[in-house]
Amino acid sequence: MGAMRHNGFELHSGALDAQTQAALVAEVLAAAEIAPVYAPVTPWGKPMSAQQTSLGPLGWITDAKGYRYEPHHPVTGEPWPAMPPRLLELWRRYADPDRPPDSCLVNLYRDDAKMGLHQDSDEAFLNAPVLGISLGDTAVFRLGGPARKDPTLTFKLHSGDVNVLAGASRRAYHGVDRILPGSSQLVPGGGRINLTLRRARG
């Protein structure tokens, strides 16, 4: 396992072994039976290419009313499933040992799905770290600075990698340029699952 650090951003390559990765995928897919993945739409009416659902007390959603956190699935109206204990343990290990997350966004990338440059800025307390967990196909990740026009770095996130946005990088623009289909067989049907843990309400 190796670590990369850049302006508060941390990448822990190979942090999760194969058994842990498989167990996480199984737990996320089981939760998706209760809170199915769906195709979110931006406030401007543009469908996002990655599908999503959430775990924990709050889920991040986007629709005509804007970006925000809500306690219920926007399609089913039901509360989000609880976060598996192993996710909370990863948060304690890599992000914050004292204050637990209250939201885990699940993004499912298939084929040509991607995520444009954006900041994580809908949380009440923007100094709390953001923890990302990569499962399945490799992603080409882009990391910039606090302004959209800042120079960016690109590198690959592999299955089992864990990354943290903290310190100066907490408000950095970041995104996924593309995934590399077929680079992993972990996710049934192919693709990549990214888990993003946050403290949405401070």
N, C-alpha and C positions, 0 to 999 in steps of 0.2 A: 504494500500500500504506500502510495506517495502523496505528498501534499504540495499544493501550489498556493501562494498568497499574493494578493495584489490589491493594495488600497483598501484593506479590510475584507476583500473577497477571499474565501478559502475554498479550495477544491481538494477533496479527499478521494483520490482515485482508488478504486477497488476496495472501498470501505466495507462493502457488504459481500459476504461469500455467497456462493451459488444457492445454498440451502435457505439462507435468509431472504435472498431475492425471490425465490420461488414461493416461500411462505407469504411474503408481502403481496405478491401478485394474487395469490389465492384469496387472501383476506380482502383485498380491494375488490376483486371480482365478486366475492360473496356479498360485500356491502352494496355493490352495484345492482344486485338482484333486488335490493330494497329501494335504493336511490339510483335509478338507471342513468347512464350517461345520456346526454342530450346535446343538441347543437345550439350553443348560445349565439345571440345576436347583439351586436353593439348598439349603443343608443342612436346611431345613425342608420340603423337598419341593415348593416353588413354582417352576414353570417361569418362566424369564426371557423377556421378550418379544423381546429382541434375540438373534439368533444369534451365534455366535462361533467363532473359531479363533485360532491364534497363529503367530508367526514368531520365529525365533531359538532360542537354546539352551533357553529356558524358556518355558512357557506358563502363564498364569493359568487355573485351573479352579475350579469349584464343584460339589460333590456332597454326598452324605450325610456324608462325612468332613470337610467344611468347605471353607474358602477356602484356596488354596495355589498354589504354583508347581510344575510338574512338567515333566520333560524329554520326555514322550511324549504324543501325542494320546490322549485317554481313550477314543475309539471305535476307532481303527485300531491303537493301540499303537505307532505309528511315531514317530520323532523329528520335531519340528517343522521345516518348511523354513527355510532361512536367510533373514535379512533382506536385502532388496535394498540394494545400495550407496547408492542415492539416499536411502534412509531413514536410513542411518548418517550421511550428509552433513548431512541436516536436523537430526539430533541434535547433531552437532558445531556447527552454526551457531547453533541456538537454545537448546540445553540445556547441554551440557558438552563442551568441545573436547578434554578429556583422557581421560575415562573413558567407554567405549562402553556402550550399553544391552545387556542380555542377554535382554530380552523385549519383544515387540510384540504386544499384544492387538488382535485384529481384531473389532470389533463391527459386525454388519450389521443395520441398522434398516429394516424394511419397514412400510408402512402405519401402524398405530397403536402400533408399538413405542416404548418409552421406557426410561428408566433412573432409578430412584429416587435420592434423595439418599444419598450414601455418601462415605466417606473411602477414599483409597488407603492402606491400612495393613498390607498383607500382605508388604511388602518388608523386607529385613533392615536397610536403612539408609534411614531415613525423611527424611533431609535431601537425598537425591539428587532432582533435578528429575524431573517427569513431563511428557512432551511429547505433545500431542494434535494430530492432523491430521484435518481434516474433508474428506470427498469425497462429492459427490452432493447429495441433498436438504438443504435448510436445517434446522437443529435449533434449537429453543428451549432454551437452556442456562440452568441455574440455578446460581449460585455463592453459597455462604454462608460461614460462619466455622468455627472449630474445634469448636464445639458445634452439635448438631443444631438447636437452637432459635434460633440466631443469625439475624439478618435476612439476607435473600438479595437478590441482584440477578438479573434475567433479561435476557438479550440473545440475539441470533441468531448462530449460527455458520454461515457460508456455505461452500460448496465452495471449497477452496483456502486456507481460514483455518488458521493454526497457533496453538496456545495452549500456555502453559507454566504449570505449578503449581510454584512455587518459593518459598523464603523463608517468610513467614508463611502464605501460601496453600497450602503443600505439604500441610497436614493439613486443609484446608478441605473442608467438605461440598459436593458438587456433583452434578449430575445433568442428565438430558435430559427435559424435560417432555413434548415431542412433536417429531415431525418434520413438515415441511410437504410432503406428497406432491406430486410433480409439479413442484417448484420447480427441479429439475435433471434433465437427461437423461443424466447422466454414467454412472450405474451401470446396467448392463443389468438390465432387469426393474424398475427403479425403486428408490428407497430411498437410504439413506445408509450409507457405510462410515466408521467412525471408527477410526483407528489410534492406540493408546496405547503409547508407548515408555517403558520403565522400566529401572532397575537393580534387579533383584529380589534379588540376592545381595550387594549392597553394592559 
